[in-house]
Amino acid sequence: MSEFFAMGGYAGYVWSCYGLTLVILAGNLWFSRRELKAQIQRATRRNQTAETP
């Protein structure tokens, strides 16, 4: 099992790439959810102002 985690001597490179990929994917998910929430709020405000005479 330790050989798997050592990755043939390239563990630092391999695991840092996995970590960086995970951070980028999590950031992408967080930013997209934040933008979706903002777009929904804008659309709701637009609809409320359009309904008011």
C-alpha distance matrix in Angstrom:
0.0 3.8 5.3 5.2 6.7 8.8 10.1 11.8 13.8 15.0 13.0 16.3 18.1 15.8 15.1 18.7 19.8 18.0 19.6 22.9 23.0 22.4 25.2 27.5 27.1 27.7 30.6 32.0 31.9 33.5 36.3 37.1 37.5 39.6 41.8 42.2 43.4 45.8 47.2 47.8 49.7 51.7 52.6 53.6 55.8 57.4 58.1 59.7 61.9 62.9 64.0 66.1 69.6
3.8 0.0 3.8 5.3 5.1 6.1 8.6 9.9 11.1 12.7 10.6 13.7 16.0 14.4 13.6 17.0 18.7 17.4 18.6 21.9 22.5 22.1 24.5 27.0 27.1 27.6 30.3 31.9 32.2 33.5 36.1 37.3 37.8 39.7 41.9 42.6 43.8 45.9 47.4 48.3 50.0 52.0 53.1 54.1 56.2 57.7 58.7 60.2 62.3 63.4 64.7 66.6 70.1
5.3 3.8 0.0 3.8 5.5 4.9 6.2 6.7 8.8 10.7 9.6 13.2 14.8 13.1 13.4 16.8 18.0 17.1 19.0 21.8 22.2 22.5 25.0 27.0 27.2 28.3 30.8 32.1 32.7 34.3 36.6 37.7 38.6 40.5 42.4 43.1 44.6 46.7 48.0 49.0 50.9 52.6 53.6 54.9 57.0 58.3 59.4 61.1 63.0 64.0 65.4 67.5 70.9
5.2 5.3 3.8 0.0 3.8 5.5 5.3 7.6 9.9 10.4 8.8 12.5 13.6 11.1 11.2 14.9 15.5 14.2 16.4 19.3 19.2 19.4 22.2 24.1 23.9 25.1 27.8 28.9 29.3 31.2 33.5 34.3 35.2 37.3 39.1 39.7 41.3 43.4 44.6 45.6 47.6 49.3 50.2 51.5 53.7 54.9 55.9 57.7 59.7 60.6 61.9 64.1 67.5
6.7 5.1 5.5 3.8 0.0 3.8 5.4 8.4 9.2 9.3 6.5 9.7 11.5 9.4 8.6 12.2 13.6 12.3 13.8 16.9 17.4 17.3 19.8 22.0 22.2 23.0 25.5 27.1 27.6 29.0 31.4 32.6 33.4 35.2 37.2 38.1 39.4 41.4 42.8 43.9 45.6 47.4 48.6 49.8 51.8 53.2 54.3 55.9 57.9 59.0 60.3 62.3 65.7
8.8 6.1 4.9 5.5 3.8 0.0 3.8 5.5 5.6 6.7 4.9 8.3 10.3 9.2 9.4 12.4 14.0 13.7 15.2 17.9 18.8 19.3 21.4 23.5 24.2 25.2 27.4 29.0 29.9 31.3 33.3 34.7 35.8 37.4 39.2 40.4 41.8 43.6 45.0 46.3 48.0 49.6 50.9 52.3 54.1 55.4 56.7 58.3 60.1 61.2 62.8 64.7 68.1
10.1 8.6 6.2 5.3 5.4 3.8 0.0 3.8 5.5 5.3 4.9 8.7 9.2 7.4 8.9 12.0 12.5 12.5 14.8 17.0 17.4 18.4 20.9 22.3 22.9 24.5 26.6 27.7 28.8 30.6 32.4 33.5 34.8 36.7 38.2 39.2 41.0 42.7 43.9 45.3 47.2 48.6 49.7 51.3 53.2 54.3 55.6 57.4 59.1 60.0 61.7 63.7 67.0
11.8 9.9 6.7 7.6 8.4 5.5 3.8 0.0 3.8 5.6 7.1 10.4 10.9 10.1 12.1 14.7 15.3 15.8 18.1 20.0 20.5 21.9 24.2 25.5 26.3 28.0 29.9 31.0 32.2 34.0 35.7 36.8 38.3 40.1 41.5 42.6 44.5 46.1 47.2 48.7 50.6 51.9 53.0 54.8 56.6 57.6 59.0 60.9 62.5 63.4 65.1 67.2 70.4
13.8 11.1 8.8 9.9 9.2 5.6 5.5 3.8 0.0 3.8 5.7 8.0 9.1 9.5 11.3 13.2 14.5 15.6 17.3 18.9 20.2 21.6 23.3 24.8 26.1 27.6 29.2 30.6 32.1 33.6 35.1 36.6 38.1 39.6 41.0 42.5 44.2 45.6 46.9 48.6 50.2 51.5 52.9 54.6 56.2 57.3 58.9 60.6 62.1 63.2 65.0 66.9 70.1
15.0 12.7 10.7 10.4 9.3 6.7 5.3 5.6 3.8 0.0 3.8 5.6 5.5 6.1 8.5 10.1 10.9 12.4 14.2 15.5 16.7 18.4 20.1 21.3 22.7 24.4 25.8 27.1 28.8 30.3 31.7 33.1 34.8 36.2 37.6 39.1 40.9 42.2 43.4 45.2 46.9 48.0 49.4 51.2 52.8 53.8 55.4 57.2 58.6 59.6 61.6 63.5 66.6
13.0 10.6 9.6 8.8 6.5 4.9 4.9 7.1 5.7 3.8 0.0 3.8 5.5 5.1 5.7 8.0 9.7 10.3 11.7 13.8 15.1 16.2 17.9 19.6 20.9 22.1 23.8 25.4 26.7 28.1 29.8 31.3 32.7 34.1 35.7 37.2 38.7 40.2 41.6 43.2 44.8 46.2 47.6 49.2 50.8 52.0 53.5 55.2 56.8 57.9 59.7 61.5 64.8
16.3 13.7 13.2 12.5 9.7 8.3 8.7 10.4 8.0 5.6 3.8 0.0 3.8 5.7 5.6 5.9 8.5 10.1 10.4 11.9 14.1 15.3 16.3 18.1 19.9 21.0 22.1 24.0 25.7 26.6 28.1 30.0 31.5 32.5 34.1 35.9 37.3 38.6 40.1 41.9 43.3 44.5 46.2 47.8 49.2 50.4 52.2 53.8 55.2 56.4 58.3 60.0 63.2
18.1 16.0 14.8 13.6 11.5 10.3 9.2 10.9 9.1 5.5 5.5 3.8 0.0 3.8 5.7 5.3 6.2 8.7 10.0 10.5 12.2 14.3 15.3 16.4 18.3 20.0 20.9 22.3 24.3 25.6 26.7 28.4 30.3 31.4 32.6 34.4 36.2 37.2 38.6 40.5 42.0 43.0 44.6 46.5 47.8 48.8 50.7 52.4 53.7 54.8 56.8 58.6 61.7
15.8 14.4 13.1 11.1 9.4 9.2 7.4 10.1 9.5 6.1 5.1 5.7 3.8 0.0 3.8 5.5 5.2 6.4 8.7 10.0 10.7 12.5 14.4 15.5 16.7 18.5 20.0 21.1 22.7 24.4 25.8 27.1 28.8 30.3 31.6 33.0 34.9 36.3 37.4 39.2 40.9 42.1 43.4 45.2 46.8 47.8 49.4 51.2 52.7 53.7 55.5 57.5 60.7
15.1 13.6 13.4 11.2 8.6 9.4 8.9 12.1 11.3 8.5 5.7 5.6 5.7 3.8 0.0 3.8 5.3 5.0 6.1 8.5 9.7 10.5 12.3 14.2 15.3 16.4 18.2 19.8 21.1 22.3 24.1 25.7 27.0 28.4 30.1 31.5 33.0 34.5 36.0 37.5 39.1 40.5 41.9 43.5 45.1 46.4 47.9 49.5 51.1 52.3 54.0 55.8 59.1
18.7 17.0 16.8 14.9 12.2 12.4 12.0 14.7 13.2 10.1 8.0 5.9 5.3 5.5 3.8 0.0 3.8 5.4 5.0 6.0 8.4 9.7 10.4 12.1 14.1 15.2 16.3 18.1 19.9 20.8 22.2 24.1 25.7 26.7 28.2 30.0 31.5 32.7 34.2 36.0 37.4 38.6 40.3 41.9 43.3 44.5 46.3 47.9 49.2 50.5 52.4 54.1 57.3
19.8 18.7 18.0 15.5 13.6 14.0 12.5 15.3 14.5 10.9 9.7 8.5 6.2 5.2 5.3 3.8 0.0 3.8 5.4 5.1 6.0 8.5 9.8 10.5 12.2 14.1 15.2 16.3 18.3 19.8 20.9 22.3 24.3 25.6 26.7 28.3 30.2 31.4 32.6 34.5 36.1 37.2 38.6 40.5 42.0 42.9 44.6 46.5 47.8 48.8 50.8 52.7 55.8
18.0 17.4 17.1 14.2 12.3 13.7 12.5 15.8 15.6 12.4 10.3 10.1 8.7 6.4 5.0 5.4 3.8 0.0 3.8 5.5 5.1 6.2 8.7 10.0 10.6 12.2 14.2 15.3 16.5 18.3 20.0 21.1 22.6 24.3 25.8 27.0 28.7 30.3 31.5 33.0 34.8 36.2 37.4 39.1 40.8 41.9 43.4 45.1 46.8 47.7 49.5 51.4 54.7
19.6 18.6 19.0 16.4 13.8 15.2 14.8 18.1 17.3 14.2 11.7 10.4 10.0 8.7 6.1 5.0 5.4 3.8 0.0 3.8 5.4 5.1 6.2 8.7 9.9 10.6 12.2 14.2 15.4 16.4 18.2 19.9 21.2 22.4 24.2 25.7 27.1 28.6 30.1 31.7 33.1 34.6 36.1 37.6 39.1 40.5 42.1 43.6 45.2 46.4 48.1 49.9 53.2
22.9 21.9 21.8 19.3 16.9 17.9 17.0 20.0 18.9 15.5 13.8 11.9 10.5 10.0 8.5 6.0 5.1 5.5 3.8 0.0 3.8 5.4 5.1 6.2 8.6 9.9 10.5 12.2 14.2 15.2 16.3 18.2 20.0 20.9 22.3 24.1 25.7 26.8 28.3 30.2 31.6 32.7 34.3 36.1 37.4 38.6 40.4 42.0 43.3 44.5 46.5 48.2 51.4
23.0 22.5 22.2 19.2 17.4 18.8 17.4 20.5 20.2 16.7 15.1 14.1 12.2 10.7 9.7 8.4 6.0 5.1 5.4 3.8 0.0 3.8 5.5 5.1 6.1 8.5 9.8 10.5 12.3 14.1 15.3 16.4 18.3 19.9 21.0 22.4 24.4 25.7 26.8 28.5 30.4 31.4 32.7 34.6 36.2 37.1 38.7 40.6 42.1 43.0 44.9 46.8 50.0
22.4 22.1 22.5 19.4 17.3 19.3 18.4 21.9 21.6 18.4 16.2 15.3 14.3 12.5 10.5 9.7 8.5 6.2 5.1 5.4 3.8 0.0 3.8 5.5 5.2 6.1 8.5 9.8 10.6 12.2 14.2 15.4 16.6 18.2 19.9 21.1 22.6 24.3 25.7 27.1 28.8 30.3 31.5 33.0 34.8 36.1 37.5 39.1 40.8 41.9 43.5 45.4 48.8
25.2 24.5 25.0 22.2 19.8 21.4 20.9 24.2 23.3 20.1 17.9 16.3 15.3 14.4 12.3 10.4 9.8 8.7 6.2 5.1 5.5 3.8 0.0 3.8 5.5 5.2 6.0 8.5 9.9 10.4 12.0 14.1 15.4 16.3 18.1 19.8 21.1 22.4 24.1 25.7 27.0 28.4 30.1 31.6 33.0 34.4 36.1 37.5 39.0 40.4 42.1 43.8 47.1
27.5 27.0 27.0 24.1 22.0 23.5 22.3 25.5 24.8 21.3 19.6 18.1 16.4 15.5 14.2 12.1 10.5 10.0 8.7 6.2 5.1 5.5 3.8 0.0 3.8 5.5 5.1 6.0 8.6 9.8 10.4 12.1 14.2 15.2 16.3 18.1 19.9 20.9 22.2 24.2 25.7 26.7 28.2 30.1 31.5 32.5 34.3 36.0 37.4 38.5 40.4 42.2 45.4
27.1 27.1 27.2 23.9 22.2 24.2 22.9 26.3 26.1 22.7 20.9 19.9 18.3 16.7 15.3 14.1 12.2 10.6 9.9 8.6 6.1 5.2 5.5 3.8 0.0 3.8 5.4 5.0 6.2 8.6 10.0 10.6 12.3 14.2 15.4 16.4 18.4 20.0 21.0 22.5 24.5 25.7 26.8 28.6 30.4 31.4 32.8 34.6 36.3 37.2 38.9 40.9 44.2
27.7 27.6 28.3 25.1 23.0 25.2 24.5 28.0 27.6 24.4 22.1 21.0 20.0 18.5 16.4 15.2 14.1 12.2 10.6 9.9 8.5 6.1 5.2 5.5 3.8 0.0 3.8 5.4 5.1 6.1 8.6 9.9 10.7 12.3 14.3 15.3 16.6 18.4 20.0 21.2 22.8 24.4 25.8 27.1 28.8 30.3 31.6 33.2 34.9 36.1 37.7 39.5 42.9
30.6 30.3 30.8 27.8 25.5 27.4 26.6 29.9 29.2 25.8 23.8 22.1 20.9 20.0 18.2 16.3 15.2 14.2 12.2 10.5 9.8 8.5 6.0 5.1 5.4 3.8 0.0 3.8 5.4 5.0 6.0 8.4 9.9 10.4 12.1 14.0 15.3 16.4 18.1 19.9 21.2 22.4 24.2 25.7 27.0 28.4 30.1 31.6 33.0 34.4 36.2 37.8 41.1
32.0 31.9 32.1 28.9 27.1 29.0 27.7 31.0 30.6 27.1 25.4 24.0 22.3 21.1 19.8 18.1 16.3 15.3 14.2 12.2 10.5 9.8 8.5 6.0 5.0 5.4 3.8 0.0 3.8 5.5 5.3 6.0 8.5 9.9 10.5 12.1 14.2 15.3 16.3 18.2 20.0 21.0 22.3 24.2 25.8 26.7 28.3 30.2 31.6 32.6 34.5 36.4 39.5
31.9 32.2 32.7 29.3 27.6 29.9 28.8 32.2 32.1 28.8 26.7 25.7 24.3 22.7 21.1 19.9 18.3 16.5 15.4 14.2 12.3 10.6 9.9 8.6 6.2 5.1 5.4 3.8 0.0 3.8 5.6 5.3 6.1 8.6 10.0 10.5 12.3 14.3 15.3 16.5 18.5 20.0 21.0 22.5 24.5 25.6 26.9 28.6 30.4 31.4 33.0 35.0 38.3
33.5 33.5 34.3 31.2 29.0 31.3 30.6 34.0 33.6 30.3 28.1 26.6 25.6 24.4 22.3 20.8 19.8 18.3 16.4 15.2 14.1 12.2 10.4 9.8 8.6 6.1 5.0 5.5 3.8 0.0 3.8 5.6 5.3 6.2 8.7 10.0 10.7 12.4 14.3 15.5 16.8 18.5 20.1 21.3 22.8 24.4 25.9 27.3 29.0 30.4 31.9 33.6 37.0
36.3 36.1 36.6 33.5 31.4 33.3 32.4 35.7 35.1 31.7 29.8 28.1 26.7 25.8 24.1 22.2 20.9 20.0 18.2 16.3 15.3 14.2 12.0 10.4 10.0 8.6 6.0 5.3 5.6 3.8 0.0 3.8 5.5 5.1 6.1 8.6 9.9 10.5 12.2 14.3 15.4 16.4 18.3 20.0 21.1 22.4 24.3 25.8 27.1 28.4 30.3 31.9 35.1
37.1 37.3 37.7 34.3 32.6 34.7 33.5 36.8 36.6 33.1 31.3 30.0 28.4 27.1 25.7 24.1 22.3 21.1 19.9 18.2 16.4 15.4 14.1 12.1 10.6 9.9 8.4 6.0 5.3 5.6 3.8 0.0 3.8 5.4 5.1 6.1 8.6 9.8 10.4 12.2 14.2 15.2 16.3 18.2 19.9 20.8 22.3 24.2 25.7 26.6 28.5 30.4 33.6
37.5 37.8 38.6 35.2 33.4 35.8 34.8 38.3 38.1 34.8 32.7 31.5 30.3 28.8 27.0 25.7 24.3 22.6 21.2 20.0 18.3 16.6 15.4 14.2 12.3 10.7 9.9 8.5 6.1 5.3 5.5 3.8 0.0 3.8 5.4 5.0 6.2 8.6 9.8 10.6 12.4 14.3 15.3 16.5 18.5 19.9 21.0 22.6 24.5 25.6 27.1 29.0 32.4
39.6 39.7 40.5 37.3 35.2 37.4 36.7 40.1 39.6 36.2 34.1 32.5 31.4 30.3 28.4 26.7 25.6 24.3 22.4 20.9 19.9 18.2 16.3 15.2 14.2 12.3 10.4 9.9 8.6 6.2 5.1 5.4 3.8 0.0 3.8 5.5 5.2 6.3 8.7 10.0 10.8 12.5 14.4 15.5 16.7 18.5 20.1 21.3 22.9 24.4 26.1 27.5 30.9
41.8 41.9 42.4 39.1 37.2 39.2 38.2 41.5 41.0 37.6 35.7 34.1 32.6 31.6 30.1 28.2 26.7 25.8 24.2 22.3 21.0 19.9 18.1 16.3 15.4 14.3 12.1 10.5 10.0 8.7 6.1 5.1 5.4 3.8 0.0 3.8 5.4 5.0 6.1 8.6 9.8 10.4 12.2 14.1 15.3 16.3 18.2 19.9 21.1 22.3 24.3 26.0 29.1
42.2 42.6 43.1 39.7 38.1 40.4 39.2 42.6 42.5 39.1 37.2 35.9 34.4 33.0 31.5 30.0 28.3 27.0 25.7 24.1 22.4 21.1 19.8 18.1 16.4 15.3 14.0 12.1 10.5 10.0 8.6 6.1 5.0 5.5 3.8 0.0 3.8 5.4 5.1 6.2 8.6 9.9 10.5 12.2 14.3 15.2 16.4 18.3 20.0 20.9 22.5 24.6 27.8
43.4 43.8 44.6 41.3 39.4 41.8 41.0 44.5 44.2 40.9 38.7 37.3 36.2 34.9 33.0 31.5 30.2 28.7 27.1 25.7 24.4 22.6 21.1 19.9 18.4 16.6 15.3 14.2 12.3 10.7 9.9 8.6 6.2 5.2 5.4 3.8 0.0 3.8 5.5 5.2 6.3 8.7 10.0 10.6 12.4 14.3 15.4 16.6 18.6 20.0 21.3 23.0 26.4
45.8 45.9 46.7 43.4 41.4 43.6 42.7 46.1 45.6 42.2 40.2 38.6 37.2 36.3 34.5 32.7 31.4 30.3 28.6 26.8 25.7 24.3 22.4 20.9 20.0 18.4 16.4 15.3 14.3 12.4 10.5 9.8 8.6 6.3 5.0 5.4 3.8 0.0 3.8 5.4 5.1 6.2 8.6 9.9 10.6 12.3 14.2 15.4 16.6 18.3 20.1 21.4 24.7
47.2 47.4 48.0 44.6 42.8 45.0 43.9 47.2 46.9 43.4 41.6 40.1 38.6 37.4 36.0 34.2 32.6 31.5 30.1 28.3 26.8 25.7 24.1 22.2 21.0 20.0 18.1 16.3 15.3 14.3 12.2 10.4 9.8 8.7 6.1 5.1 5.5 3.8 0.0 3.8 5.4 5.1 6.1 8.5 9.9 10.4 12.2 14.2 15.4 16.3 18.3 20.2 23.3
47.8 48.3 49.0 45.6 43.9 46.3 45.3 48.7 48.6 45.2 43.2 41.9 40.5 39.2 37.5 36.0 34.5 33.0 31.7 30.2 28.5 27.1 25.7 24.2 22.5 21.2 19.9 18.2 16.5 15.5 14.3 12.2 10.6 10.0 8.6 6.2 5.2 5.4 3.8 0.0 3.8 5.5 5.1 6.1 8.6 9.8 10.5 12.2 14.3 15.2 16.5 18.6 21.9
49.7 50.0 50.9 47.6 45.6 48.0 47.2 50.6 50.2 46.9 44.8 43.3 42.0 40.9 39.1 37.4 36.1 34.8 33.1 31.6 30.4 28.8 27.0 25.7 24.5 22.8 21.2 20.0 18.5 16.8 15.4 14.2 12.4 10.8 9.8 8.6 6.3 5.1 5.4 3.8 0.0 3.8 5.5 5.1 6.2 8.6 9.9 10.5 12.4 14.2 15.5 16.8 20.3
51.7 52.0 52.6 49.3 47.4 49.6 48.6 51.9 51.5 48.0 46.2 44.5 43.0 42.1 40.5 38.6 37.2 36.2 34.6 32.7 31.4 30.3 28.4 26.7 25.7 24.4 22.4 21.0 20.0 18.5 16.4 15.2 14.3 12.5 10.4 9.9 8.7 6.2 5.1 5.5 3.8 0.0 3.8 5.4 5.1 6.1 8.6 9.9 10.7 12.2 14.3 15.6 18.7
52.6 53.1 53.6 50.2 48.6 50.9 49.7 53.0 52.9 49.4 47.6 46.2 44.6 43.4 41.9 40.3 38.6 37.4 36.1 34.3 32.7 31.5 30.1 28.2 26.8 25.8 24.2 22.3 21.0 20.1 18.3 16.3 15.3 14.4 12.2 10.5 10.0 8.6 6.1 5.1 5.5 3.8 0.0 3.8 5.4 5.0 6.1 8.6 10.0 10.4 12.3 14.4 17.4
53.6 54.1 54.9 51.5 49.8 52.3 51.3 54.8 54.6 51.2 49.2 47.8 46.5 45.2 43.5 41.9 40.5 39.1 37.6 36.1 34.6 33.0 31.6 30.1 28.6 27.1 25.7 24.2 22.5 21.3 20.0 18.2 16.5 15.5 14.1 12.2 10.6 9.9 8.5 6.1 5.1 5.4 3.8 0.0 3.8 5.4 5.1 6.2 8.7 9.9 10.7 12.6 16.0
55.8 56.2 57.0 53.7 51.8 54.1 53.2 56.6 56.2 52.8 50.8 49.2 47.8 46.8 45.1 43.3 42.0 40.8 39.1 37.4 36.2 34.8 33.0 31.5 30.4 28.8 27.0 25.8 24.5 22.8 21.1 19.9 18.5 16.7 15.3 14.3 12.4 10.6 9.9 8.6 6.2 5.1 5.4 3.8 0.0 3.8 5.4 5.1 6.2 8.5 10.0 10.8 14.2
57.4 57.7 58.3 54.9 53.2 55.4 54.3 57.6 57.3 53.8 52.0 50.4 48.8 47.8 46.4 44.5 42.9 41.9 40.5 38.6 37.1 36.1 34.4 32.5 31.4 30.3 28.4 26.7 25.6 24.4 22.4 20.8 19.9 18.5 16.3 15.2 14.3 12.3 10.4 9.8 8.6 6.1 5.0 5.4 3.8 0.0 3.8 5.5 5.3 6.1 8.7 10.2 12.9
58.1 58.7 59.4 55.9 54.3 56.7 55.6 59.0 58.9 55.4 53.5 52.2 50.7 49.4 47.9 46.3 44.6 43.4 42.1 40.4 38.7 37.5 36.1 34.3 32.8 31.6 30.1 28.3 26.9 25.9 24.3 22.3 21.0 20.1 18.2 16.4 15.4 14.2 12.2 10.5 9.9 8.6 6.1 5.1 5.4 3.8 0.0 3.8 5.5 5.0 6.2 8.7 11.7
59.7 60.2 61.1 57.7 55.9 58.3 57.4 60.9 60.6 57.2 55.2 53.8 52.4 51.2 49.5 47.9 46.5 45.1 43.6 42.0 40.6 39.1 37.5 36.0 34.6 33.2 31.6 30.2 28.6 27.3 25.8 24.2 22.6 21.3 19.9 18.3 16.6 15.4 14.2 12.2 10.5 9.9 8.6 6.2 5.1 5.5 3.8 0.0 3.8 5.5 5.3 6.4 10.1
61.9 62.3 63.0 59.7 57.9 60.1 59.1 62.5 62.1 58.6 56.8 55.2 53.7 52.7 51.1 49.2 47.8 46.8 45.2 43.3 42.1 40.8 39.0 37.4 36.3 34.9 33.0 31.6 30.4 29.0 27.1 25.7 24.5 22.9 21.1 20.0 18.6 16.6 15.4 14.3 12.4 10.7 10.0 8.7 6.2 5.3 5.5 3.8 0.0 3.8 5.5 5.2 8.1
62.9 63.4 64.0 60.6 59.0 61.2 60.0 63.4 63.2 59.6 57.9 56.4 54.8 53.7 52.3 50.5 48.8 47.7 46.4 44.5 43.0 41.9 40.4 38.5 37.2 36.1 34.4 32.6 31.4 30.4 28.4 26.6 25.6 24.4 22.3 20.9 20.0 18.3 16.3 15.2 14.2 12.2 10.4 9.9 8.5 6.1 5.0 5.5 3.8 0.0 3.8 5.5 7.4
64.0 64.7 65.4 61.9 60.3 62.8 61.7 65.1 65.0 61.6 59.7 58.3 56.8 55.5 54.0 52.4 50.8 49.5 48.1 46.5 44.9 43.5 42.1 40.4 38.9 37.7 36.2 34.5 33.0 31.9 30.3 28.5 27.1 26.1 24.3 22.5 21.3 20.1 18.3 16.5 15.5 14.3 12.3 10.7 10.0 8.7 6.2 5.3 5.5 3.8 0.0 3.8 6.3
66.1 66.6 67.5 64.1 62.3 64.7 63.7 67.2 66.9 63.5 61.5 60.0 58.6 57.5 55.8 54.1 52.7 51.4 49.9 48.2 46.8 45.4 43.8 42.2 40.9 39.5 37.8 36.4 35.0 33.6 31.9 30.4 29.0 27.5 26.0 24.6 23.0 21.4 20.2 18.6 16.8 15.6 14.4 12.6 10.8 10.2 8.7 6.4 5.2 5.5 3.8 0.0 3.8
69.6 70.1 70.9 67.5 65.7 68.1 67.0 70.4 70.1 66.6 64.8 63.2 61.7 60.7 59.1 57.3 55.8 54.7 53.2 51.4 50.0 48.8 47.1 45.4 44.2 42.9 41.1 39.5 38.3 37.0 35.1 33.6 32.4 30.9 29.1 27.8 26.4 24.7 23.3 21.9 20.3 18.7 17.4 16.0 14.2 12.9 11.7 10.1 8.1 7.4 6.3 3.8 0.0
